[in-house]
C-alpha cells in the first residue's frame, strides 16, 4: 500500500519510505537501514522536467550499516520501490545505468 507522506515522500507497505531527498539524491529507508541514490533534475527539449536516476550509484547502505553487503536482489528491490514511489508522486524520470 502506498501512502503520500508529503510532496516528496511516500510510505510503501508501512516499513519502507522513499524520499526525494534533494535535487541530487533519493533516500530509500527500510526499517533501520537507509541508502541514497544519486539523481539530477533535468529539462527535456520540450521544457518538461524529469529526474535522471543514476542507478549505478546505489552501492551500499548508509552508516551505521555501511559494512553490510548490499546484494543484487536488494538493489533491484530498492530501484523497484523508488520507481513505484516516483510514479505515485507523478514525477517523470529516466534511468541512467552508465554512471
DARAFEN-V62049 format. One record per pair of residues at least 24 apart in sequence whose C-alpha atoms are under 10 Angstrom apart, sorted by the first residue. I is the first residue (numbers start at 1). J is the second residue. Records with the same first field share a line. If there is no record, write none. Layout:
I: J, J
This chain:
2: 84, 85, 88
3: 85, 88, 89
4: 85, 88, 89
6: 89
7: 89
8: 85, 86, 89, 91
9: 85, 86, 88, 89
10: 81, 82, 84, 85, 86, 88, 89
11: 81, 85
12: 81, 82, 84, 85
16: 78, 81, 82
17: 81, 82, 85
18: 78, 81, 82, 83, 84, 85, 86
19: 82, 85, 86
20: 51, 82, 85, 86, 89, 91
23: 51
24: 51, 52, 53
25: 51, 52, 53, 54, 57
26: 51, 53, 82
27: 62, 78, 82
28: 61, 62, 78, 79, 81, 82
29: 61, 62, 78
30: 78
32: 64, 65
33: 61, 62, 63, 64, 65, 66
34: 60, 61, 62, 63, 64, 65, 66
35: 59, 60, 61, 62, 63, 65, 66, 70, 75, 78
36: 60, 61, 62, 78
37: 78, 79, 82
38: 99
39: 93, 94, 95, 96
40: 93
41: 92, 93
42: 93, 94
48: 92
49: 91, 92, 93
50: 91, 92, 93, 94
51: 86, 91, 92, 93, 94, 95
52: 92, 93, 94, 95, 96
53: 79, 82, 83, 93, 94, 95, 96, 97, 99
54: 94, 95, 96, 97, 98, 99
55: 79, 94, 95, 96, 97, 98, 99
56: 95, 96, 97, 98, 99
57: 96, 97, 98, 99
